[in-house]
Amino acid sequence: QLKLVESGGGLVQPGGSLRLSCAVSGFTLDYQAIGWFRQSPGKEREGVSCISISRGTRNYGDSVKGRFTISRDNAKKTVYLQMDSLKAEDTAVYYCASGHPNVCIWPLSASDFNSWGQGTQVTVSS
């Protein structure tokens, strides 16, 4: 059974950094795309980043390009989202999700991802 568990969220000041983790089980990272999404109150779920090892793809939303970096550790079966230069508008619940290797196409569509984690809260505030 596919399972994803996010961790690493918290409260950080503007300009600070956080690293989110998405630990997966029930599948190997080589054969699934892993996407990061976020959702804040009153807003639609937004694609943040995506990695597809078998397709050699790493994509980012315009609002996070140059500040966020997605990576993975196959041995730990974990995908990371390094978030630097955080802004107040990055405040949201962040989710990771898995899907077919071909779905890392921008803009990300949440409906293309079939397994989701429970989310982790990121709050950027002074």
Salt bridges, closest charged atoms under 4 A:
GLU46 OE1 - ARG38 NE 2.87
ASP62 OD1 - LYS65 NZ 3.28
ASP90 OD1 - ARG38 NH1 2.87
ASP90 OD2 - ARG67 NH1 2.75
